Structure formats: C-alpha cells, structure tokens
Amino acid sequence: MSNRTIDTAMAKRMVEASAIHGASIIGQTGGWSVMLKLGRIEKPLGTQRSDQPRLWRSLDRCVDYLKNELDIARFELLDATQHSNEGVGSRFRQDTAERMRRAHEAAAHDQWFRAQVQESIDDVRPSIPHDEVERIFAEKREALRARITAEAH
C-alpha cells in the first residue's frame, strides 16, 4: 500500500476488519473518485498499479464498484461541485474493439459447434462402422483421382 492511496485489495481487508469508517464520492474533472475515512484521516481509493487515485467516468459504476467490490453501500458525502466531463473524450481503443469482436465471434462459433455436436448425439439413426466409412471414402477418393486424370488428358 502506498502512503498516498489505498488500493482495492487493501481496502477489502480494511473493510473486513472494520477499519474503514466511511466513504465519500467526490466529483472532479473527468469523473468521480472515492475518499475512504480511516479514523480522523481520509485517503483516496487508488488504482492497483500506481499511486494515482482511481477515477470512474460514471457515478453509477463508481457506486456499483463500491457496493459489489468493497461492500460499502453508504456514503457520508456525495460532492458534485467540482464534477465536470470537460476534457473527457471517448476512450475507444481499436485493439480492444478488435479483441472483443474476435471474442464474440469465438463465442458464436462455440455455440454453433456445441449445437452441431448435440444434434449428432441426439440423432437416432444407426451409426456407420468406421471400416465402412473408410471404404466409402476410399471409393470416393479413387473416383475423384480418376476424374482428375481423365480431365488432365
């Protein structure tokens, strides 16, 4: 834990130990941050990888995070006096969009494939023995080779 912020892992442990006595949501340029009250002092909730305060662009997401991740559902203060979306542009990242597109395609293919397998499992027709399938396809390959040879001459 840094001296400046409290990361989520530490905040969870502190909530479990009843060391956090309150939370405030503070509006600022670009979003919302959280101040955690520890006795007489307050420290910002920080990011996992740096000493910077965590910032949510959406108040709803900030509240959801506090409720679901930290089990904090009551806030002493909601201060929107300094809140502004000014200077906050879209954070669209092409690499993320492409990764999500591929993930959706993979999920759709997986769903299709599982349906095909289930359809085969549910098929009531008798199975064809492996040797019979091999014989049928050997005949088909031989017929195709003969046709290719005939067309080549």
Order of alpha helices (4+ residues) and beta strands (2+ residues): alpha-beta-beta-beta-alpha-beta-alpha-alpha
